[in-house]
């Protein structure tokens, strides 16, 4: 259902595409969102250090949270889904001028946030919140055309992301830092739910194929517990009802144990010689430990919610995205799905970024060093991706 295995684009499609860069959505969104994550984190670090000042839309903290979630992560998700839908349906997905228009809309939002002076905030909001609904429409068209109703589940997910984005913007209008925090945490947990669903579908297959070992079959009741508890954790994050701290912590703990049991069954130890697989396993273990930290943060000051959030964002999302976009980009450009030495190095550096961002305050006294070190390792990791995949994503498949 979520498989986006290699497909061979016909020569007609290649001819009709204005340029290879706009052949499928993974090309512009994977490459440019990765580069944007580098720029935005460098700017964030400079603003925190006081070495750079900018009147960004929403203020520095709001901008950082929003742009990493709705600027970077959302673009990767859209690139992934609009690529996958062509495999699911056999119908040509968004490409050429239509894809260029959607990409420019995404890019315009990123630029407007950096120069909000003399611009109507309502115009900035409109540009930003339009991206995900238009992506949902582009995703829905081929699904509806072939009546593949089971894959319509991704349409409401994109629309829920849009609603959370609207709440993020409303937190500026209402000047509510708590609402901003609730909305950004909800987005983190919604993306975690997506990773949970996707991981269950493809990680056992990737592990079996990549390591030449038997595929681990899913256990029905465990799969349900994993998804239901993650969904409940997402609902809790909205803070619509004031629930007892112990209850919330209990949900996070149950979800963490369920994820850990699922991850253990996938046998990470058989993947240690296969970087494109062990990196995925690492990212999934970050989900289990991240949810555990959410529970601990509810009960104790020894762990902060920020640490839990960043284990899910830097550790789970950052690593899973880096691994998946590397794999998908190779497969869809007709190359062998094997990580180069430089890409393996990138996976190691994103893990180091995770360790410093989440646990660095335990062994570094200067908090700015924690942030700066984590940013440097992220920039190296995604810089490696951009360097390796720039020619791959901007040129036609070999043989065309």
C-alpha positions, -999 to 999 in steps of 0.1 A, spaced: 0 0 0 28 24 8 53 7 -15 71 31 -39 94 5 -54 111 13 -87 90 21 -117 102 26 -152 91 59 -166 83 56 -203 103 75 -229 71 94 -238 67 106 -203 104 117 -203 98 136 -235 66 153 -222 84 164 -190 99 199 -194 130 187 -175 140 157 -155 139 178 -123 101 180 -127 96 143 -137 82 133 -103 77 151 -70 105 134 -52 131 153 -72 124 189 -63 110 183 -29 136 159 -16 165 180 -28 152 214 -20 136 206 13 169 190 24 188 221 14 162 243 31 167 223 64 204 232 63 197 269 57 169 272 83 190 255 110 220 277 103 198 307 105 182 294 137 216 288 153 228 323 143 197 339 157 202 320 190 238 330 192 230 367 185 253 367 155 224 373 131 192 392 136 161 388 113 125 400 116 111 366 106 74 360 105 61 348 139 93 354 158 124 332 159 110 304 180 77 301 161 96 303 128 120 275 138 92 252 149 70 259 120 96 257 93 112 224 104 77 208 106 57 225 79 85 237 57 109 207 57 89 176 69 57 185 51 76 190 18 93 156 22 59 139 29 43 156 -2 72 145 -24 70 110 -11 32 107 -15 30 123 -49 57 99 -61 41 68 -45 6 75 -59 19 68 -94 29 33 -83 -3 27 -65 -26 37 -93 -6 34 -125 -18 69 -134 8 97 -141 11 118 -110 17 155 -108 47 165 -130 59 193 -153 42 227 -150 17 215 -124 45 202 -102 65 234 -108 35 254 -96 32 234 -64 69 236 -58 70 274 -63 41 278 -39 61 259 -12 92 279 -20 73 312 -19 61 304 16 96 299 28 108 332 13 79 353 26 85 341 62 120 356 60 109 390 47 75 398 63 80 435 65 55 456 44 36 424 35 1 416 47 2 388 73 -30 374 57 -12 371 24 16 352 40 -8 329 58 -28 323 26 3 313 7 15 290 35 -17 272 43 -26 266 6 3 242 -1 -10 211 17 -46 212 5 -34 216 -31 -10 187 -26 -39 167 -12 -60 175 -43 -31 164 -65 -28 132 -45 -66 125 -46 -70 128 -83 -53 96 -95 -66 77 -65 -102 86 -73 -97 80 -110 -89 43 -104 -111 41 -73 -83 29 -50 -102 40 -20 -79 24 6 -52 50 -2 -76 79 4 -65 77 41 -36 101 32 -60 129 21 -74 135 56 -39 132 71 -28 161 48 -59 181 57 -53 175 95 -18 189 89 -34 219 73 -57 224 104 -27 222 127 -9 247 105 -39 271 108 -37 267 146 0 275 145 -8 307 126 -36 315 150 -12 312 179 5 343 165 -28 362 161 -39 353 197 -3 357 210 -5 323 227 28 306 232 10 276 248 -12 272 217 20 273 195 35 246 217 4 224 216 1 227 178 37 220 171 37 190 195 5 177 178 22 180 144 52 160 158 30 132 170 9 132 138 41 127 117 51 101 143 18 83 136 26 84 98 60 70 104 44 43 126 20 32 98 46 34 71 72 16 92 49 -13 98 42 -16 61 78 -14 46 105 -19 73 101 -57 76 102 -59 38 133 -36 35 150 -57 63 143 -90 46 154 -78 11 184 -59 23 198 -86 46 186 -117 28 169 -129 59 133 -142 64 107 -115 66 92 -110 101 54 -113 100 33 -88 118 15 -97 150 -21 -84 146 -28 -74 182 6 -57 186 1 -37 154 -32 -25 167 -18 -15 201 11 4 185 -12 24 162 -40 30 187 -17 42 215 2 65 191 -32 79 180 -43 84 216 -10 101 223 -17 124 194 -52 132 206 -38 139 241 -13 164 227 -42 188 216 -49 194 254 -86 199 247 -94 181 280 -74 185 311 -64 149 318 -45 137 349 -7 137 345 -5 100 355 -30 90 328 -11 109 300 22 94 312 6 59 312 -5 63 276 30 73 265 46 44 284 22 18 269 29 33 234 67 32 241 66 -4 252 45 -14 222 68 3 197 99 -12 214 84 -47 212 76 -41 175 111 -28 168 127 -57 187 108 -82 166 123 -66 134 158 -78 145 180 -47 142 211 -69 147 207 -85 113 210 -51 96 243 -39 109 261 -44 76 233 -26 56 233 12 63 201 19 44 184 -6 67 200 0 101 194 37 97 157 30 94 158 8 125 176 35 145 149 60 135 122 36 147 139 30 180 139 68 185 101 67 183 99 41 211 124 60 233 109 94 224 75 83 236 91 70 268 107 104 274 73 120 269 60 99 297 89 106 320 86 144 313 50 142 325 62 129 359 97 142 365 119 172 358 148 150 349 136 150 313 120 179 295 93 177 268 118 194 245 141 164 248 112 141 239 102 162 210 137 164 196 142 127 199 111 123 176 121 152 153 159 149 150 162 112 158 131 96 143 121 121 115 156 133 106 171 99 104 141 82 87 137 110 62 174 109 53 174 71 49 141 70 29 149 98 5 183 82 -2 166 49 -9 137 63 -30 160 86 -50 182 57 -60 153 34 -68 134 59 -89 164 69 -109 173 34 -119 203 30 -96 213 2 -72 198 7 -38 231 7 -19 244 35 4 277 49 -5 304 54 21 297 91 22 260 85 28 268 60 55 289 87 71 258 110 68 237 84 87 263 84 115 264 122 117 226 125 120 227 100 149 254 123 165 231 152 159 204 134 178 226 124 207 239 160 212 205 177 208 186 153 231 213 144 257 240 170 252 229 191 282 240 162 305 276 164 295 280 200 281 276 229 305 270 255 278 236 250 262 245 270 231 272 243 225 245 217 226 225 235 199 254 244 178 269 209 178 236 193 169 232 218 141 267 212 127 261 174 126 227 179 109 242 202 83 269 177 76 244 149 72 220 167 49 249 184 32 262 150 22 227 141 8 226 173 -12 261 169 -25 256 132 -36 220 135 -49 221 169 -67 232 154 -100 210 123 -94 179 143 -89 184 170 -116 194 146 -144 173 121 -163 176 84 -155 206 66 -170 197 53 -205 172 81 -213 
